[in-house]
């Protein structure tokens, strides 16, 4: 009986979901599912980027003036933080592929820490905008001839960075879950692709910021006349 149980365990590993024939099929389905999800996210953020580009072309002075009120140092810091987090996430995936549990936990924890740093910096940045009364709404105040256009620019700023921050919060939650599972020995050299799929999501969120940073912070910093 015990031999039969052992054979059954080999034929149907505990991590294999009942709807799949084998682990390879499960891995392919998981990866495909994430790519389909990321495709919908690309369309979502693509719409935001397109709308921002259209309005920036229509109101270049106001958008440039608004961009000058953003904190380039904090934005640059967060860019470096996310690039570093992409590195640690890639190292975590590699550790999972090699079945190195301690390295996997360490690199996932480093990625989580960098993600939290990004969110903390963003909170400080949002608070600074609140103090300066640059939050879109009835209390918005912008000293200059392009106040209405700058208001539109900050609407885009908070919509785009806010949605990105929401995706970061989701990523932080997922990383916490993956760290707990990695500590329990869930991921092995034979069952590593959940970490790889998580890495796809994290890299996508990082790439979105790589586009947000120059669009919002850099364009227009040559000066407004």
C-alpha positions as CSV (number, residue, x, y, z in Angstrom):
1,X,0.0,0.0,0.0
2,X,2.8,2.4,0.9
3,X,4.6,1.5,-2.4
4,X,1.4,2.3,-4.3
5,X,1.1,5.6,-2.5
6,X,4.7,6.5,-3.3
7,X,4.2,5.7,-7.0
8,X,1.0,7.8,-7.0
9,X,2.9,10.7,-5.5
10,X,5.6,10.5,-8.2
11,X,2.9,10.4,-10.9
12,X,0.9,13.2,-9.3
13,X,3.1,15.6,-7.3
14,X,1.4,17.6,-4.6
15,X,2.0,20.9,-6.4
16,X,0.3,19.6,-9.6
17,X,-3.2,21.0,-9.9
18,X,-5.9,18.4,-10.8
19,X,-6.8,20.1,-14.2
20,X,-3.3,19.6,-15.6
21,X,-1.7,16.5,-17.0
22,X,1.8,17.3,-15.8
23,X,4.0,20.1,-14.3
24,X,5.1,21.3,-17.7
25,X,1.5,21.9,-18.9
26,X,0.8,23.7,-15.6
27,X,3.9,25.9,-16.1
28,X,2.9,26.8,-19.6
29,X,-0.6,27.7,-18.6
30,X,0.6,29.8,-15.7
31,X,3.1,31.7,-17.9
32,X,0.5,32.2,-20.6
33,X,-2.0,33.5,-18.1
34,X,0.4,36.1,-16.8
35,X,1.3,37.2,-20.3
36,X,-2.4,37.6,-21.2
37,X,-2.9,39.6,-18.0
38,X,0.1,41.8,-18.7
39,X,-1.2,42.4,-22.2
40,X,-4.4,43.9,-20.7
41,X,-2.2,46.0,-18.4
42,X,-0.2,47.3,-21.4
43,X,-3.5,48.4,-23.0
44,X,-4.6,50.1,-19.8
45,X,-1.4,52.0,-19.2
46,X,-1.0,52.6,-23.0
47,X,-4.3,54.5,-22.9
48,X,-3.1,56.7,-20.1
49,X,0.2,57.3,-21.9
50,X,-1.6,58.2,-25.1
51,X,-4.0,60.6,-23.4
52,X,-1.1,62.3,-21.5
53,X,0.8,62.7,-24.8
54,X,-2.1,64.3,-26.6
55,X,-2.8,66.8,-23.8
56,X,0.9,67.6,-23.3
57,X,1.1,68.3,-27.0
58,X,-2.0,70.6,-26.8
59,X,-0.8,72.4,-23.7
60,X,3.0,72.3,-23.7
61,X,3.5,75.4,-21.5
62,X,1.2,74.4,-18.7
63,X,2.5,70.8,-18.6
64,X,6.1,72.0,-18.6
65,X,5.4,74.4,-15.8
66,X,3.7,71.7,-13.8
67,X,6.6,69.3,-14.4
68,X,9.0,71.8,-12.9
69,X,7.1,71.5,-9.6
70,X,7.8,67.7,-9.4
71,X,10.7,66.6,-7.2
72,X,13.3,65.4,-9.7
73,X,15.6,64.0,-6.9
74,X,12.9,61.9,-5.4
75,X,11.7,60.6,-8.8
76,X,15.3,59.8,-9.7
77,X,15.8,58.0,-6.4
78,X,12.7,55.9,-7.0
79,X,14.0,55.0,-10.5
80,X,17.2,53.7,-9.1
81,X,15.3,51.8,-6.4
82,X,13.1,50.0,-8.9
83,X,16.0,49.2,-11.2
84,X,17.8,47.6,-8.2
85,X,14.6,45.7,-7.4
86,X,14.5,44.3,-10.9
87,X,18.0,42.9,-10.4
88,X,17.1,41.3,-7.0
89,X,13.9,39.9,-8.6
90,X,16.0,38.3,-11.4
91,X,18.4,36.9,-8.9
92,X,15.4,35.4,-6.9
93,X,14.2,33.7,-10.1
94,X,17.6,32.2,-10.7
95,X,17.8,31.0,-7.1
96,X,14.4,29.4,-7.5
97,X,15.5,27.6,-10.7
98,X,18.6,26.3,-8.9
99,X,16.6,25.2,-5.8
100,X,18.6,27.5,-3.4
101,X,16.0,28.2,-0.7
102,X,18.1,30.6,1.4
103,X,19.1,32.7,-1.6
104,X,15.6,32.8,-2.9
105,X,14.3,34.1,0.5
106,X,17.1,36.6,0.7
107,X,16.5,38.0,-2.8
108,X,12.7,38.1,-2.5
109,X,13.1,39.9,0.8
110,X,15.5,42.4,-0.8
111,X,13.0,43.0,-3.6
112,X,10.2,43.5,-1.0
113,X,12.4,46.0,0.9
114,X,13.1,48.0,-2.2
115,X,9.5,48.0,-3.1
116,X,8.6,49.4,0.3
117,X,11.3,52.0,-0.1
118,X,9.7,53.1,-3.3
119,X,6.2,53.4,-1.7
120,X,7.6,55.3,1.3
121,X,9.3,57.8,-1.0
122,X,6.1,58.2,-3.0
123,X,4.2,58.9,0.2
124,X,6.6,61.7,1.1
125,X,6.3,63.0,-2.4
126,X,2.5,63.0,-2.3
127,X,2.6,64.7,1.1
128,X,4.8,67.4,-0.3
129,X,2.3,68.0,-3.1
130,X,-0.5,68.2,-0.6
131,X,1.4,70.9,1.4
132,X,2.0,72.8,-1.8
133,X,-1.7,72.6,-2.6
134,X,-1.0,70.8,-5.9
135,X,-3.6,68.0,-5.4
136,X,-6.2,68.4,-8.1
137,X,-9.5,69.6,-6.8
138,X,-11.2,72.8,-5.3
139,X,-8.1,73.6,-3.2
140,X,-5.6,73.3,-6.0
141,X,-3.4,76.4,-6.3
142,X,-0.8,77.1,-9.0
143,X,0.9,80.5,-9.2
144,X,1.4,81.3,-12.9
145,X,-0.3,82.0,-16.2
146,X,-1.0,78.4,-17.0
147,X,-2.8,77.3,-13.8
148,X,-5.7,75.5,-15.6
149,X,-3.2,73.6,-17.8
150,X,-1.0,72.7,-14.8
151,X,-4.1,71.4,-13.1
152,X,-4.7,69.0,-16.0
153,X,-1.1,68.0,-15.8
154,X,-1.4,67.1,-12.1
155,X,-4.6,65.2,-12.8
156,X,-2.5,63.0,-15.1
157,X,0.3,62.8,-12.6
158,X,-1.7,61.5,-9.8
159,X,-3.8,59.2,-12.0
160,X,-0.7,57.6,-13.6
161,X,1.6,57.4,-10.5
162,X,-1.4,56.5,-8.3
163,X,-2.2,53.5,-10.5
164,X,1.4,52.5,-10.6
165,X,1.7,52.7,-6.8
166,X,-1.4,50.5,-6.6
167,X,0.3,47.9,-8.7
168,X,3.3,48.2,-6.4
169,X,1.2,47.6,-3.4
170,X,-0.2,44.5,-5.0
171,X,3.4,43.4,-5.8
172,X,4.4,43.9,-2.2
173,X,1.6,41.8,-1.0
174,X,2.5,39.0,-3.5
175,X,6.1,39.1,-2.5
176,X,5.1,38.7,1.2
177,X,3.2,35.6,0.2
178,X,6.0,34.2,-1.9
179,X,8.6,34.8,0.9
180,X,6.4,32.8,3.3
181,X,6.0,30.0,0.8
182,X,9.7,30.0,0.0
183,X,10.7,29.7,3.7
184,X,8.5,26.6,4.0
185,X,10.3,25.0,1.1
186,X,7.5,25.2,-1.4
187,X,9.6,26.1,-4.4
188,X,12.2,23.7,-5.7
189,X,14.3,23.3,-8.9
190,X,11.4,21.3,-10.3
191,X,8.7,23.7,-9.1
192,X,10.1,27.2,-9.6
193,X,7.9,28.9,-12.2
194,X,5.5,30.6,-9.8
195,X,8.5,32.8,-8.8
196,X,9.3,33.3,-12.5
197,X,5.7,34.4,-13.2
198,X,5.8,36.8,-10.2
199,X,9.0,38.1,-11.7
200,X,7.2,38.9,-14.9
201,X,4.7,41.0,-13.0
202,X,7.4,42.8,-11.0
203,X,9.5,43.6,-14.1
204,X,6.4,45.0,-15.9
205,X,5.6,47.4,-13.0
206,X,9.3,48.5,-13.1
207,X,9.2,49.1,-16.8
208,X,6.0,51.2,-16.5
209,X,7.9,53.5,-14.1
210,X,10.8,53.7,-16.5
211,X,8.4,55.3,-19.0
212,X,6.6,57.4,-16.3
213,X,9.7,59.0,-15.0
214,X,10.9,60.8,-18.2
215,X,7.4,61.7,-19.3
216,X,6.4,63.3,-16.0
217,X,9.7,64.5,-14.5
218,X,12.2,65.1,-17.2
219,X,10.4,66.6,-20.2
220,X,10.1,70.3,-19.6
221,X,13.0,70.7,-17.2
222,X,15.1,72.7,-19.7
223,X,13.1,75.7,-18.5
224,X,9.9,77.5,-19.2
225,X,9.9,80.9,-20.9
